[in-house]
Amino acid sequence: MKKLFIATILVFILVSVARAQDHPLWMRYSAISPDGQTILFSYKGDIYSVPAKGGVAVPLTISEAYEYQPVWSHDGRWIAFASDRYGNFDVFIMPATGGEARRLTYFSGDEVPSSFTADDKQVLFSAHRQDLVTDGQFPSGVMPELYEAPVGGGRIGQVLPVPALEATVSGAGDKIIYVDQKGYESDWRKHHTSSIARDIWVYDLPTGKYRQLTTFKGEDRNPVFSGNGQDYYYLSEQDGTLNVYHSSLAQPDQSAALTHFSRNPVRFLTVAKDNTLCYGYDGEIYTQKTGGSPQKVDIRIAEDGRSILEKILPVNGGVTEMRLSPNGKEIAFVFRGEIFVTSVEGGITKRITNTPWQERSVSFSPDGRTLLYAAERDSNWNIYTMSIARKEEPYFYASTVLKEETVIATPAEEFQPEYSPDGKEVAYLEDRTTLKVFNLAGKTSRTILPADKNYSYSDGDQYYQWSPDSKWLLVQFGPPERVETPEVGLVAADGKSPVVNLTLSGYDDVMPKWGMDGKMMIWGSDREGSRQQAGYAITDDVYAMFFSKDAFDRFRLSKEDFALLKEVEAKKEEDKKDEGDKDKKKAGKDTAKTKKDSVVKDIKIDWDNLTDRKLRLTTHTSDAADWLLSKDGEKLYYLSRFEKGYDLWVTELRTKDTKLFAKLGARYAGMELSKDGKFIFVLAEGKITKIDAESGKADPVGINGEMALKDAEEKAYIFDHAWRQIKEKFIVKNMYGVDWDYYYTVYKKFLPYINNDYDFAEMLSEMLGELNVSHTGCYYFGNAGAGSDRTASLGIYFDYGYRGPGLKIAEVIEGGPLDKYSEKIHPGVILEKIDGEAITDTVDQYKYLNRKAGKLALLSLYDPTTGVRWEETTKPIGLEAENELQYKRWVNLRRKETDSLSGGRIGYIHVRAMDDESMRTVFEEALGRDIG
């Protein structure tokens, strides 16, 4: 009986697995074979092959890389595809029946194939490599052009010097039909009618003429020639969503819809020689015969796949937030949405939460035995605590049993919690903008700052801080008339009085912090900051305001006067101590002394002329990121950027002496002062550093942990989070009429069939694209490791028309690595070898420049006009540096062209971006170069 029971379970498991493989979803980039018998598609990062009539799909690629966009040769013998095996997408080719894949391209930018030439000798692909030397277009990395790679491997040639996507070749090989790209926009945006919407063009190879075929104001995509080479099929949003249309070269203004799907787009259109169409819809694949209706291809994938249920990640950096314990011996931090605690000394690290959702805003209770945090659990932000359960265990990092409890969980969103210093209450944000306080004993909440005083653009952008006596809160808030221009306010924790505007500046006043046991506060303001050319502040200062008149007067004393005052006070304290000792002896007993720092005094505020008691503390405006006051109020520590990144600076406030305190060079950073004031803990670029507040000595805080990552569960959470974030924060309540709840269901069903970040980002972008909002999408740029390809540049243009050994130089770019040799290295010179390796036409020319940026390279050159051969040594540059040189070259050429065509009457200025540097360049050019 036991054996029968086990067998029954096994059969059930096998049937369940088989069912799970039937009717898979999120099959993308489908391509039907020329004979119409086989369909290729991308699924879970591999390329599969399946009979066009349906059946079991088999993988053609099995690797840890991501492969997509399969393309058939016209004879059906070969397929080309894109793969990121070397850190970026290159073009590969392999037999259509399976086998070893050969690499065709070696440039470390993305290259995506779209077609074979009619004779199947070349693979066409789109990429942003190098323009023709005569090209006049703006050198943009988001405007890919059309290139070709020999199927046997060899030198890459340019086919079209214009942005050309999804290009396919007619059967006769005389025409290329393609989609243009007018500028940057997400590939998956839908329903827009704008100047950037794509159109279909045809290029006639014999005549070299271009012709625009479609003029619809919305999206036209994915054109393919019919079998006669005169008609074509394409995707268009003429009826509101992408469907298949048919038209002809003779009458491109006349088109007919062949499919009539609604609400979801048709993607990835291909056609067989008998005009059988193949395309993707709603995550599945369809075929359609001429005059017929769409037929879903029934597909079964009988493979285990490459889904990883759980993997172990090391935790030794990547920290996104941190909080120091009251005793200064451990740090709570967040890594990948999970809470960990590490010991300050020793690096013992323990994972505290283990969930697929996000935890954030972690902090310690005053006794250090409880952690407070927010979690987006069950599609709602709520507030929780995690406590050490065993009394014998003093630290989280060494604890064994933890207990979680719910503090606040209502239908509203509650997050960004913070204990009051006395531990009796918790402040938090409700629905992102309302500041409330929750009484832990009474289990009741009260409003401290109403929602009309704040505006939340992104989660976590609000700010407040409890006073040391737990009776006040400093807040960053916005007046109703200028809610996005923050002021600093003071509000009573009992919620019985309105917020008091302390700064009254009209400038941005941010991140107020209490100082000197509540006698003062410091904050950041751009009042005196440097201004961009457009008027916006780019630097700021740290200011102080004093709640006590005595503290204000005391703070303004000179160093000498303050030293004298301290001597007088010390003498009085000593005399007072002596009198106390005499009294104790007379009483015959010794009473316990109460520690001064154990008593928290109520903060007293001198309201008269309060807002006038303010001082600027920093000696220079700068790009300050965070600030702290020493415990005695004598030093200001702040993070600022003057060179490559943020460093820690210190100012002696009585002398105004300012110096670099600790070199960090961080792109982003924040910090916290230990309770005793002896150490500063800095979180910079995911690493935590402990800095001595007197000497500036810096020591890294060791983190030595790990986490079991459940990738599928994490992706499901991120999907819900993104969908909810849009719904909660979209600019209009009705989502511009988009049925956002419907699209949640449409796209949620794909999650079980996605096992990688490329597909996940693409799926989220498809969903976000339904909103028809610019600059909206989800992007994954790959995980290029240290060994990935990195193309270098010699700062030269190649002659694409040259045939022969070596590379013929068409131009030496001004300012590039070879510019200093420009008298000798000029157009027409042949680059024969790099580091002794002969350059042949059997491989992509960029292979010779892989990973050589910044390294000495030996160039072997030959001048055909003189017959002289020689060698030069230089250091190639990276592609970013080359792009900058190309941009400057383009501006200079356009300036010369404008000057020539106008006879010197019209000046030329290029506005590169919407930023301060571009505005200053415009100002300089307009009022400098082109005036007078």
URZI-V906079 format. One record per residue. N is the residue number from 1. RES is the residue in one letter. SS is DSSP state (alpha for helix, beta for strand, coil for the rest). Layout:
N_RES_SS ; N_RES_SS
//
This chain:
1_M_coil ; 2_K_alpha ; 3_K_alpha ; 4_L_alpha ; 5_F_alpha ; 6_I_alpha ; 7_A_alpha ; 8_T_alpha ; 9_I_alpha ; 10_L_alpha ; 11_V_alpha ; 12_F_alpha ; 13_I_alpha ; 14_L_alpha ; 15_V_alpha ; 16_S_alpha ; 17_V_alpha ; 18_A_alpha ; 19_R_alpha ; 20_A_alpha ; 21_Q_alpha ; 22_D_beta ; 23_H_coil ; 24_P_coil ; 25_L_coil ; 26_W_coil ; 27_M_coil ; 28_R_beta ; 29_Y_beta ; 30_S_beta ; 31_A_beta ; 32_I_beta ; 33_S_coil ; 34_P_coil ; 35_D_coil ; 36_G_coil ; 37_Q_coil ; 38_T_beta ; 39_I_beta ; 40_L_beta ; 41_F_beta ; 42_S_beta ; 43_Y_beta ; 44_K_coil ; 45_G_coil ; 46_D_beta ; 47_I_beta ; 48_Y_beta ; 49_S_beta ; 50_V_beta ; 51_P_beta ; 52_A_coil ; 53_K_coil ; 54_G_coil ; 55_G_beta ; 56_V_beta ; 57_A_beta ; 58_V_beta ; 59_P_beta ; 60_L_coil ; 61_T_coil ; 62_I_coil ; 63_S_coil ; 64_E_coil ; 65_A_coil ; 66_Y_coil ; 67_E_beta ; 68_Y_beta ; 69_Q_beta ; 70_P_beta ; 71_V_beta ; 72_W_beta ; 73_S_coil ; 74_H_coil ; 75_D_coil ; 76_G_coil ; 77_R_coil ; 78_W_beta ; 79_I_beta ; 80_A_beta ; 81_F_beta ; 82_A_beta ; 83_S_beta ; 84_D_coil ; 85_R_coil ; 86_Y_coil ; 87_G_coil ; 88_N_coil ; 89_F_coil ; 90_D_beta ; 91_V_beta ; 92_F_beta ; 93_I_beta ; 94_M_beta ; 95_P_beta ; 96_A_coil ; 97_T_coil ; 98_G_coil ; 99_G_coil ; 100_E_coil ; 101_A_coil ; 102_R_beta ; 103_R_beta ; 104_L_coil ; 105_T_coil ; 106_Y_coil ; 107_F_coil ; 108_S_coil ; 109_G_coil ; 110_D_coil ; 111_E_coil ; 112_V_beta ; 113_P_beta ; 114_S_beta ; 115_S_beta ; 116_F_beta ; 117_T_coil ; 118_A_coil ; 119_D_coil ; 120_D_coil ; 121_K_coil ; 122_Q_beta ; 123_V_beta ; 124_L_beta ; 125_F_beta ; 126_S_beta ; 127_A_beta ; 128_H_coil ; 129_R_coil ; 130_Q_coil ; 131_D_coil ; 132_L_coil ; 133_V_coil ; 134_T_coil ; 135_D_coil ; 136_G_coil ; 137_Q_coil ; 138_F_coil ; 139_P_coil ; 140_S_coil ; 141_G_coil ; 142_V_coil ; 143_M_coil ; 144_P_coil ; 145_E_beta ; 146_L_beta ; 147_Y_beta ; 148_E_beta ; 149_A_beta ; 150_P_beta ; 151_V_coil ; 152_G_coil ; 153_G_coil ; 154_G_coil ; 155_R_coil ; 156_I_coil ; 157_G_beta ; 158_Q_beta ; 159_V_beta ; 160_L_beta ; 161_P_beta ; 162_V_beta ; 163_P_beta ; 164_A_coil ; 165_L_beta ; 166_E_beta ; 167_A_beta ; 168_T_beta ; 169_V_beta ; 170_S_coil ; 171_G_coil ; 172_A_coil ; 173_G_coil ; 174_D_coil ; 175_K_beta ; 176_I_beta ; 177_I_beta ; 178_Y_beta ; 179_V_beta ; 180_D_coil ; 181_Q_coil ; 182_K_coil ; 183_G_coil ; 184_Y_coil ; 185_E_coil ; 186_S_coil ; 187_D_coil ; 188_W_coil ; 189_R_coil ; 190_K_coil ; 191_H_coil ; 192_H_coil ; 193_T_coil ; 194_S_coil ; 195_S_coil ; 196_I_coil ; 197_A_coil ; 198_R_coil ; 199_D_coil ; 200_I_beta ; 201_W_beta ; 202_V_beta ; 203_Y_beta ; 204_D_beta ; 205_L_coil ; 206_P_coil ; 207_T_coil ; 208_G_coil ; 209_K_beta ; 210_Y_beta ; 211_R_beta ; 212_Q_beta ; 213_L_coil ; 214_T_coil ; 215_T_coil ; 216_F_coil ; 217_K_coil ; 218_G_coil ; 219_E_coil ; 220_D_beta ; 221_R_beta ; 222_N_beta ; 223_P_beta ; 224_V_beta ; 225_F_beta ; 226_S_coil ; 227_G_coil ; 228_N_coil ; 229_G_coil ; 230_Q_coil ; 231_D_beta ; 232_Y_beta ; 233_Y_beta ; 234_Y_beta ; 235_L_beta ; 236_S_beta ; 237_E_coil ; 238_Q_coil ; 239_D_coil ; 240_G_coil ; 241_T_coil ; 242_L_coil ; 243_N_beta ; 244_V_beta ; 245_Y_beta ; 246_H_beta ; 247_S_beta ; 248_S_beta ; 249_L_coil ; 250_A_coil ; 251_Q_coil ; 252_P_coil ; 253_D_coil ; 254_Q_coil ; 255_S_coil ; 256_A_beta ; 257_A_beta ; 258_L_coil ; 259_T_coil ; 260_H_coil ; 261_F_coil ; 262_S_coil ; 263_R_coil ; 264_N_coil ; 265_P_coil ; 266_V_beta ; 267_R_beta ; 268_F_beta ; 269_L_beta ; 270_T_beta ; 271_V_beta ; 272_A_coil ; 273_K_coil ; 274_D_coil ; 275_N_coil ; 276_T_coil ; 277_L_beta ; 278_C_beta ; 279_Y_beta ; 280_G_beta ; 281_Y_beta ; 282_D_coil ; 283_G_coil ; 284_E_beta ; 285_I_beta ; 286_Y_beta ; 287_T_beta ; 288_Q_beta ; 289_K_coil ; 290_T_coil ; 291_G_coil ; 292_G_coil ; 293_S_coil ; 294_P_coil ; 295_Q_beta ; 296_K_beta ; 297_V_coil ; 298_D_coil ; 299_I_beta ; 300_R_beta ; 301_I_beta ; 302_A_coil ; 303_E_coil ; 304_D_coil ; 305_G_coil ; 306_R_coil ; 307_S_coil ; 308_I_coil ; 309_L_coil ; 310_E_coil ; 311_K_beta ; 312_I_beta ; 313_L_beta ; 314_P_beta ; 315_V_beta ; 316_N_coil ; 317_G_coil ; 318_G_coil ; 319_V_beta ; 320_T_beta ; 321_E_beta ; 322_M_beta ; 323_R_beta ; 324_L_beta ; 325_S_coil ; 326_P_coil ; 327_N_coil ; 328_G_coil ; 329_K_coil ; 330_E_beta ; 331_I_beta ; 332_A_beta ; 333_F_beta ; 334_V_beta ; 335_F_beta ; 336_R_coil ; 337_G_coil ; 338_E_beta ; 339_I_beta ; 340_F_beta ; 341_V_beta ; 342_T_beta ; 343_S_beta ; 344_V_coil ; 345_E_coil ; 346_G_coil ; 347_G_coil ; 348_I_beta ; 349_T_beta ; 350_K_beta ; 351_R_beta ; 352_I_coil ; 353_T_coil ; 354_N_coil ; 355_T_coil ; 356_P_coil ; 357_W_coil ; 358_Q_coil ; 359_E_beta ; 360_R_beta ; 361_S_beta ; 362_V_beta ; 363_S_beta ; 364_F_beta ; 365_S_coil ; 366_P_coil ; 367_D_coil ; 368_G_coil ; 369_R_coil ; 370_T_beta ; 371_L_beta ; 372_L_beta ; 373_Y_beta ; 374_A_beta ; 375_A_beta ; 376_E_beta ; 377_R_coil ; 378_D_coil ; 379_S_coil ; 380_N_coil ; 381_W_beta ; 382_N_beta ; 383_I_beta ; 384_Y_beta ; 385_T_beta ; 386_M_beta ; 387_S_beta ; 388_I_beta ; 389_A_coil ; 390_R_coil ; 391_K_coil ; 392_E_coil ; 393_E_coil ; 394_P_coil ; 395_Y_coil ; 396_F_coil ; 397_Y_coil ; 398_A_coil ; 399_S_coil ; 400_T_coil ; 401_V_coil ; 402_L_beta ; 403_K_beta ; 404_E_beta ; 405_E_beta ; 406_T_beta ; 407_V_beta ; 408_I_beta ; 409_A_coil ; 410_T_coil ; 411_P_coil ; 412_A_coil ; 413_E_coil ; 414_E_beta ; 415_F_beta ; 416_Q_beta ; 417_P_beta ; 418_E_beta ; 419_Y_beta ; 420_S_coil ; 421_P_coil ; 422_D_coil ; 423_G_coil ; 424_K_coil ; 425_E_beta ; 426_V_beta ; 427_A_beta ; 428_Y_beta ; 429_L_beta ; 430_E_beta ; 431_D_coil ; 432_R_coil ; 433_T_coil ; 434_T_beta ; 435_L_beta ; 436_K_beta ; 437_V_beta ; 438_F_beta ; 439_N_beta ; 440_L_coil ; 441_A_coil ; 442_G_coil ; 443_K_coil ; 444_T_beta ; 445_S_beta ; 446_R_beta ; 447_T_beta ; 448_I_beta ; 449_L_beta ; 450_P_coil ; 451_A_alpha ; 452_D_alpha ; 453_K_alpha ; 454_N_coil ; 455_Y_coil ; 456_S_coil ; 457_Y_coil ; 458_S_coil ; 459_D_coil ; 460_G_coil ; 461_D_coil ; 462_Q_coil ; 463_Y_coil ; 464_Y_beta ; 465_Q_beta ; 466_W_beta ; 467_S_coil ; 468_P_coil ; 469_D_coil ; 470_S_coil ; 471_K_coil ; 472_W_beta ; 473_L_beta ; 474_L_beta ; 475_V_beta ; 476_Q_beta ; 477_F_beta ; 478_G_coil ; 479_P_coil ; 480_P_alpha ; 481_E_alpha ; 482_R_alpha ; 483_V_coil ; 484_E_coil ; 485_T_coil ; 486_P_coil ; 487_E_beta ; 488_V_beta ; 489_G_beta ; 490_L_beta ; 491_V_beta ; 492_A_beta ; 493_A_coil ; 494_D_coil ; 495_G_coil ; 496_K_coil ; 497_S_coil ; 498_P_coil ; 499_V_coil ; 500_V_beta ; 501_N_beta ; 502_L_coil ; 503_T_coil ; 504_L_coil ; 505_S_coil ; 506_G_coil ; 507_Y_coil ; 508_D_coil ; 509_D_beta ; 510_V_beta ; 511_M_beta ; 512_P_beta ; 513_K_beta ; 514_W_beta ; 515_G_beta ; 516_M_alpha ; 517_D_alpha ; 518_G_alpha ; 519_K_coil ; 520_M_beta ; 521_M_beta ; 522_I_beta ; 523_W_beta ; 524_G_beta ; 525_S_beta ; 526_D_coil ; 527_R_coil ; 528_E_coil ; 529_G_coil ; 530_S_coil ; 531_R_beta ; 532_Q_coil ; 533_Q_coil ; 534_A_coil ; 535_G_coil ; 536_Y_coil ; 537_A_beta ; 538_I_coil ; 539_T_coil ; 540_D_beta ; 541_D_beta ; 542_V_beta ; 543_Y_beta ; 544_A_beta ; 545_M_beta ; 546_F_beta ; 547_F_coil ; 548_S_coil ; 549_K_alpha ; 550_D_alpha ; 551_A_alpha ; 552_F_alpha ; 553_D_alpha ; 554_R_alpha ; 555_F_alpha ; 556_R_coil ; 557_L_coil ; 558_S_coil ; 559_K_alpha ; 560_E_alpha ; 561_D_alpha ; 562_F_alpha ; 563_A_alpha ; 564_L_alpha ; 565_L_alpha ; 566_K_alpha ; 567_E_alpha ; 568_V_alpha ; 569_E_alpha ; 570_A_alpha ; 571_K_alpha ; 572_K_alpha ; 573_E_alpha ; 574_E_alpha ; 575_D_alpha ; 576_K_alpha ; 577_K_alpha ; 578_D_alpha ; 579_E_alpha ; 580_G_alpha ; 581_D_alpha ; 582_K_alpha ; 583_D_alpha ; 584_K_alpha ; 585_K_alpha ; 586_K_alpha ; 587_A_alpha ; 588_G_coil ; 589_K_coil ; 590_D_coil ; 591_T_coil ; 592_A_coil ; 593_K_coil ; 594_T_coil ; 595_K_coil ; 596_K_alpha ; 597_D_alpha ; 598_S_alpha ; 599_V_coil ; 600_V_coil ; 601_K_coil ; 602_D_coil ; 603_I_coil ; 604_K_coil ; 605_I_coil ; 606_D_coil ; 607_W_coil ; 608_D_coil ; 609_N_coil ; 610_L_alpha ; 611_T_alpha ; 612_D_alpha ; 613_R_coil ; 614_K_beta ; 615_L_beta ; 616_R_beta ; 617_L_coil ; 618_T_coil ; 619_T_coil ; 620_H_coil ; 621_T_coil ; 622_S_beta ; 623_D_beta ; 624_A_beta ; 625_A_beta ; 626_D_beta ; 627_W_beta ; 628_L_beta ; 629_L_beta ; 630_S_coil ; 631_K_coil ; 632_D_coil ; 633_G_coil ; 634_E_coil ; 635_K_beta ; 636_L_beta ; 637_Y_beta ; 638_Y_beta ; 639_L_beta ; 640_S_beta ; 641_R_beta ; 642_F_coil ; 643_E_coil ; 644_K_coil ; 645_G_coil ; 646_Y_beta ; 647_D_beta ; 648_L_beta ; 649_W_beta ; 650_V_beta ; 651_T_beta ; 652_E_beta ; 653_L_coil ; 654_R_coil ; 655_T_coil ; 656_K_coil ; 657_D_beta ; 658_T_beta ; 659_K_beta ; 660_L_beta ; 661_F_beta ; 662_A_beta ; 663_K_beta ; 664_L_beta ; 665_G_beta ; 666_A_beta ; 667_R_coil ; 668_Y_coil ; 669_A_beta ; 670_G_beta ; 671_M_beta ; 672_E_beta ; 673_L_beta ; 674_S_coil ; 675_K_coil ; 676_D_coil ; 677_G_coil ; 678_K_coil ; 679_F_beta ; 680_I_beta ; 681_F_beta ; 682_V_beta ; 683_L_beta ; 684_A_beta ; 685_E_coil ; 686_G_coil ; 687_K_beta ; 688_I_beta ; 689_T_beta ; 690_K_beta ; 691_I_beta ; 692_D_beta ; 693_A_coil ; 694_E_coil ; 695_S_coil ; 696_G_coil ; 697_K_coil ; 698_A_beta ; 699_D_beta ; 700_P_beta ; 701_V_coil ; 702_G_coil ; 703_I_coil ; 704_N_beta ; 705_G_beta ; 706_E_beta ; 707_M_beta ; 708_A_beta ; 709_L_beta ; 710_K_coil ; 711_D_alpha ; 712_A_alpha ; 713_E_alpha ; 714_E_alpha ; 715_K_alpha ; 716_A_alpha ; 717_Y_alpha ; 718_I_alpha ; 719_F_alpha ; 720_D_alpha ; 721_H_alpha ; 722_A_alpha ; 723_W_alpha ; 724_R_alpha ; 725_Q_alpha ; 726_I_alpha ; 727_K_alpha ; 728_E_alpha ; 729_K_alpha ; 730_F_coil ; 731_I_coil ; 732_V_coil ; 733_K_coil ; 734_N_coil ; 735_M_alpha ; 736_Y_alpha ; 737_G_alpha ; 738_V_coil ; 739_D_coil ; 740_W_alpha ; 741_D_alpha ; 742_Y_alpha ; 743_Y_alpha ; 744_Y_alpha ; 745_T_alpha ; 746_V_alpha ; 747_Y_alpha ; 748_K_alpha ; 749_K_coil ; 750_F_coil ; 751_L_alpha ; 752_P_alpha ; 753_Y_alpha ; 754_I_coil ; 755_N_coil ; 756_N_coil ; 757_D_alpha ; 758_Y_alpha ; 759_D_alpha ; 760_F_alpha ; 761_A_alpha ; 762_E_alpha ; 763_M_alpha ; 764_L_alpha ; 765_S_alpha ; 766_E_alpha ; 767_M_alpha ; 768_L_alpha ; 769_G_alpha ; 770_E_coil ; 771_L_coil ; 772_N_coil ; 773_V_coil ; 774_S_coil ; 775_H_coil ; 776_T_coil ; 777_G_coil ; 778_C_coil ; 779_Y_coil ; 780_Y_coil ; 781_F_coil ; 782_G_coil ; 783_N_coil ; 784_A_coil ; 785_G_coil ; 786_A_coil ; 787_G_coil ; 788_S_coil ; 789_D_coil ; 790_R_coil ; 791_T_beta ; 792_A_beta ; 793_S_beta ; 794_L_coil ; 795_G_coil ; 796_I_beta ; 797_Y_beta ; 798_F_beta ; 799_D_coil ; 800_Y_coil ; 801_G_coil ; 802_Y_coil ; 803_R_coil ; 804_G_coil ; 805_P_coil ; 806_G_coil ; 807_L_beta ; 808_K_beta ; 809_I_beta ; 810_A_beta ; 811_E_beta ; 812_V_beta ; 813_I_coil ; 814_E_coil ; 815_G_coil ; 816_G_coil ; 817_P_coil ; 818_L_coil ; 819_D_alpha ; 820_K_alpha ; 821_Y_alpha ; 822_S_coil ; 823_E_coil ; 824_K_coil ; 825_I_coil ; 826_H_coil ; 827_P_coil ; 828_G_coil ; 829_V_coil ; 830_I_beta ; 831_L_beta ; 832_E_beta ; 833_K_beta ; 834_I_beta ; 835_D_coil ; 836_G_coil ; 837_E_beta ; 838_A_beta ; 839_I_coil ; 840_T_coil ; 841_D_coil ; 842_T_coil ; 843_V_coil ; 844_D_coil ; 845_Q_alpha ; 846_Y_alpha ; 847_K_alpha ; 848_Y_alpha ; 849_L_alpha ; 850_N_beta ; 851_R_coil ; 852_K_coil ; 853_A_coil ; 854_G_coil ; 855_K_coil ; 856_L_beta ; 857_A_beta ; 858_L_beta ; 859_L_beta ; 860_S_beta ; 861_L_beta ; 862_Y_beta ; 863_D_beta ; 864_P_coil ; 865_T_coil ; 866_T_coil ; 867_G_coil ; 868_V_beta ; 869_R_beta ; 870_W_beta ; 871_E_beta ; 872_E_beta ; 873_T_beta ; 874_T_beta ; 875_K_beta ; 876_P_coil ; 877_I_beta ; 878_G_beta ; 879_L_alpha ; 880_E_alpha ; 881_A_alpha ; 882_E_alpha ; 883_N_alpha ; 884_E_alpha ; 885_L_alpha ; 886_Q_alpha ; 887_Y_alpha ; 888_K_alpha ; 889_R_alpha ; 890_W_alpha ; 891_V_alpha ; 892_N_alpha ; 893_L_alpha ; 894_R_alpha ; 895_R_alpha ; 896_K_alpha ; 897_E_alpha ; 898_T_alpha ; 899_D_alpha ; 900_S_alpha ; 901_L_alpha ; 902_S_alpha ; 903_G_coil ; 904_G_coil ; 905_R_coil ; 906_I_coil ; 907_G_coil ; 908_Y_coil ; 909_I_coil ; 910_H_coil ; 911_V_coil ; 912_R_coil ; 913_A_coil ; 914_M_coil ; 915_D_coil ; 916_D_alpha ; 917_E_alpha ; 918_S_alpha ; 919_M_alpha ; 920_R_alpha ; 921_T_alpha ; 922_V_alpha ; 923_F_alpha ; 924_E_alpha ; 925_E_alpha ; 926_A_alpha ; 927_L_alpha ; 928_G_alpha ; 929_R_alpha ; 930_D_coil ; 931_I_coil ; 932_G_coil
//
